[in-house]
Amino acid sequence: MLLDWNSFLTHYQALNGNSVIFSILKQAKLVENDGSRYVFQCGNLGMKQYLDGKRPEIEESLYQFTKKRLTLVFEVKEKKQKNKIADNHLPILEFQTDREALAKKAGLQTRFTFDNFAVSPSNHIAHAAAQSVAKSPGHTYNPLFIYGDVGVGKTHLSQAVANRIFEGNMNKKILYCSSEQFTNDLVECIREKNTQRLRKKYRSLDILLIDDVQFIAGKNYVQEEFYHTFNTIVQNGGQVILTSDRPPKEIKELESRLSSRFSGGLIIDMQKPDYELRTAILLIKARERNIDIDTAAAGKIAEKVKDSRELEGALLKLLTLSLSSGAQSNHISMESTVDELKRRDDRIRKKISPVDVIKTVSAYYGLKPSQIKGDSRKSDFVRGRQVVMYLLREVMRLKLDEVAFILNRRDHTTVIHGSGKINSLRLRDPLFRDEINNITESLGLST
């Protein structure tokens, strides 16, 4: 009996809980099998290398699932040029064009799908909730309220829901817009003395997605109109999906009736992507752009670049440098990655002044800059002062006499002692190491 790969993937995710491997495995395409040997095509070399490293683990899970020893092969094949489309295929082409046009009109980006959304413990609950809404819009969680910092994937996930619904029924009336666009539409309709046009546009929708809904707070008439729009859509069986940078109860000047409505569905927090998730995001983005990247290089980028929105920019910068150096393929090596990340750190250091470091450390420990630069031997002051010494010396690479001058020290021996003490404590104490990492990340630096 042939392996049911989709059933295995479901079993594997439930058994192991490693959502990163699961997310990448889903992208591998089964191209050949003989009952004992299964060949999968990977989108790029980085994806292949990652899965090759996990192959023993996956094959062992397969054995537990099938009670048979199966061999997995992961390979990368160059894309073949498509033959000219025959006349009898034109309706399909027209369907795709129509679909893209309708998606664009709805404000959707077709690249935002569940298939290319990397999942990890930081977002797997939000991912599961979004998939549930996509299967049963208007019934499961209404509204679905997703909140989190910039760049965690809120827009991607909300649009993935709409794109999945759109795939199943192109007749659904779907609209994605920002709260600013909703506000501008309302202002324009008021100016034209035609608010009925706004109500016709929004209240007849099957699916409404509003990004950054926190910005309607404090705007009384906008909140009034949105409240009735929200109610009408929900009462008619439609689905509302909202994103914000904070939960409803923390949005200041948001009317209580709206806060209550928003809290009536499911409120999901999306955390910042961890290292594994950032690595998976890079591999997915590389596959989308047909870029080969070493797995180790992707991991190195993920270590240094903490903002998920900067990951694609870093990837494209490395590709550009690789091609400009005469490379004949879209390959990013570990060597070129290390070189560019070092240059990136140097650029960041040049933009940050010692004053920025002193202010950041002062704020973190609840001190004043004058206390950092003063002579007091109070333990809290000394600790903050030594942290500044460490950052200026070891992270920003300033000279010893420069650090001494900035902190009003008589000579550089104090700097050597203070910096060394912080470095030693950082190596011994994981909690203190986290403190230093938090400070350096807030500065945009890396240790």
C-alpha positions, 0 to 999 in steps of 0.5 A: 500500500502506498504512503498517504503523505498528507496523513503522515504530515498530520501525524508528524506534526501532532507527534513532534510539534516541530512546526518549522520542519512541518512547514518546510516539508509541506512545500516539498513536492512528491515527484516519484515513488516505488513504494519504498523510495520516495523522491521529493522536489525542493524549491531550492538548495537551502530547503534540500540541505535543511531536509537532508539534515532532518531526514533520519528523524523524518524516516524514523517517524515514517517507520512508526507511522507505516511500520515499514522502512522507507527511504526519502530523497530530497532533490533540486531540479531546474525549472523547465521552460513551459511550452506554449499554451495550446488554444484549448487551455486559454479558458484556464489562462483567462480564469487565472487572470480574472482571479488575479484581477478580482483579488487585486480589486479586493486589496489582496496580495495573492502571495499571502497564502497558508502554504508560504506562511512559516509556522513555529511555537510563536504563531502556531495558535494564530495559524490554526485559528486562521485556518479554522476561520478559512474553513468556516467563515462567519461561524468559527471565530467572529471577529478574529482579532490578531495583534502583535508587533510590526513584522510578525505576520499579521497581515500575511495571516489575515490575507491567507484566510481571505485568499483561501476563501477566495479559492473556494468561491470567487463570488464572495465579496471580500475587501482588505483595507487599512483603518486609514482607508476606511476613514478616508472613504468615510470622510470622502463620502461625507464631503460628497454628502453620500454616506450611503455609498460607503454603506453599500461598499462595506456593509454588503461584504462577505469578508472584511479585513481591517489592518491596524484597527487601533487607529480608529480610536478617538475618532468618534464618527468613524467608530460610530460608522464602523460599529454599524458596519461591523454589526451588519456584516456579522448579522448577515453571516459575514466574517470580520478579521481585524489586526492591531498592535495591541489587544482591544482593552489596551487601545486607548479611546476605543469606545467600550461597545467596540471593545466589547464587540472585538472581544466577542470573538477570538483574540490571538497574540502573535509573538516575534519570530524566534530563530527557527522561524526566521530561518524558515521564513528565509528559506521560504522567501528564497524558494519564492525567488528561486535563490539557492542559499546555504542552510548555515548562511540562512541561519547566520542571517536569522541570528543577526536580523531579528526583524522579519520584515528585514529578512527579505531585504537582507536576502536580496542584498546578498544576492545582489552582491553575489551577482555583482561579484560575477557569480553565474547563479542565484547562490548565496554562500556562507562566506559572502553572508558573513562578510556582508553581515560584518559590513552591516554591523559596521554601518549600524555602529557608525550610526549609533553614538555613545550618547545613544548607548548611555541613554538606552542603558540609563532607561533600561536600568531606571537611571539618569545619564548623569548617574552613569557618568558620575562618581557614585559607587552605589551598586546600581550606578556602577552596574549601569556604568560598567554595562556602558563600558562593555557596550562601547568597548566590546560591541562598538569597538571604541578605543579604551581612552575614548571610553574613559573620556566619554564616561569621565574616568581618569584612565582606561584601567577602570574601563578594562576592569568594568568591561571585563566584569560585565563580559564575565558575568554575561558568560556565567549568568543566562538572565544577565546575558538576556539583559545585555541582549535586550539592550543591544537589540534595542540599539540595533546592535549585535554582540 
